[in-house]
Amino acid sequence: IKHIPSKENPKWTGNFDDDSETLILARLIFGEARNQPKEAMIGVGYVIKNRVKANKGYFGVNYHDVITKNSNEIYQFSSFNPTDSNRKVLIDPLTDGVSEITKQPWFTAYDVASGIINNLLSDPTNGAVFFHSSDLSQEIFTTQSVPGAIFTKQIGDMLFYRDPYEN
């Protein structure tokens, strides 16, 4: 019997296509924002939903596309990069040796992902399609990473931006 990743047993199969939309979104939220307040986790998840809703090929057209879009194994979201330290936790959030401190944010991330996909949570980012942690300066992000990105809000350590090419 083939393993199907679930909230209770999210161990990655080696193919993200085996993940449901909720599960892959939960992985992304967990990988990017597990140490953040729930509202920041919702914001990170909404960036994905807003990219899906934007229906721009360069973002991807569905949750799997947006989250796994990469160029030569460099993903749009760093936690999916094979060399990123978050990748190991993202592919098996509940593995033996993971502390209870890490396990609880997985369940929160999953519940947030489910709420976003099922339209039970509202967008705290004002339509953001980009985010980064406060480790990166806003100046570098808005001049080099995404020139002209429009800052909308900071939640926890996450900064959110709208697309400079949208109204």
N, C-alpha and C positions, 0 to 999 in steps of 0.2 A: 504494500500500500504506500502510495506516494505521500510524503509529508506535505501538508498544506499549512503554511504559517498562520498562526492565530494570535489573539491577544494574550492567551495563557501560554502559548508555545510559539514565540515569534522567530525561532531560529531560522535563519536564511537558508534557502535551498540551493543557492548559487545562481538563481535566476530571479530577478526582481519581478518578472512577469507572473510568477507564482503568488505574489502578494496581492491581496485585494486592494482597492483604492484606499480604503481606510488604513490598512496595515502599512502601505508604503508611505502614506502621508504621516502616520504615526512615527515611522522610522526617521523621516526627515525632521519632524518636530523634535523628537528625542535627540537625534544627532546634533542638531543646531542649538537647541534651547532647553535642554533638560535641567540646567542649573538656574533657570529663569522663573520669574513668577508666572502663574497660569495665564495671565493676560498677554504676556510676551509670547508664550507658546501659541496662543490663539492668533496673535499677530503674524508669527512665522507661518503658521498654517494658512492664514488668509493670503499671504503673499503668493502661495502656490495656487489657491483658488482664484485669486485675481488674475494670475497669469493664464490659467485655463480659460476664464471668462473673456480675457482679452482676445483670445483666438488668433494669436500672432505666431506664425511658424517658428520664429526665432526663439520663442519661449517653449514651444511644444503645445499640443492641442488637448491633452488630457493629463490627469494626475501622473500617470507613469511617464509620459513623454517629458513633462516639465521637470520632474524630479530626477530622471535618469539621463537627461540630455547632457552630452559630453562631447568634447573634441579631443581625440587621442587620449582617452581616460582622464581628462581634466573635466570634472563635472561642474555644473552651474552652482552647486552647493557643496562646499568643501568637505563636509562630513561624509560624502559619498566617494571621495577620492581614495583610491586604494592605499595611498601612502599616508593618509590622514589618520591621526591617532584616534579620532572618533569613530572611524569606520568599523573597528573591531567591536565596539560596544553597540553600534547601530545594527550590525548584522546578527547579533545575538544578545539582546538587551537583558535577558534573564539567565544567562549562562552561570554555571557554578562558579563561585568566586566573586560574583558581582554582589556588592553589599545591598542591604535593605534600603540604604540611602539612594542607591541607583535604581532599584526595582520600582519604588513608588512613582518616580517621574515617568517611567515607561507606561504605567497604567493611566497616569494623568495625560500623557501625550496621546495615548490611544483614544481616551474618552474625548479629548479635544478634537482629534482628527474625525471621529465619528460625528461629533456635534457640528463641525464645519461642513462635512459632506452632506449631512442630513438637514442643513439649514436651521440648526437649533441655536447657533451662536452668531452674533453679529460681528462685523469687521471693526476692530478697534484701531485700524491703521489709516482710515480715510482713503482706501483704495490703493494702498501701496503695492508695488510689484517688485520692489527691491528692499533688502535689509542688510545690515551688517552689525557686528558687535562693536561696542565702544573701544575695542582694541585698535580699530582702524579709525583714523581721523576723518571727520566729515569732509574736510577740505580735500583730502586725497580721494575720497570716494566720489565727490561731486565734480572734481576736476580731471581725475584720471580713470577711475573704475567705470563710472557712468556719468560722463560730462553733462551737467545741467540737471541731474536728478533733483526732484523737488521734495525737500524734507517735509514729512507730515507729522511725525511724532516720535518720541523716545519712550519705550516701555521697558523697564528694567535696564539691562545693558544693551538692548537692541534698538537700533535706529532704523526708521522706516521711510521709504521714499516712493513717490509716484513717478511714472514714466515722463521724462521731459518732452516726449513727442505726442503726448495725449493731452487733451484739454482738462 
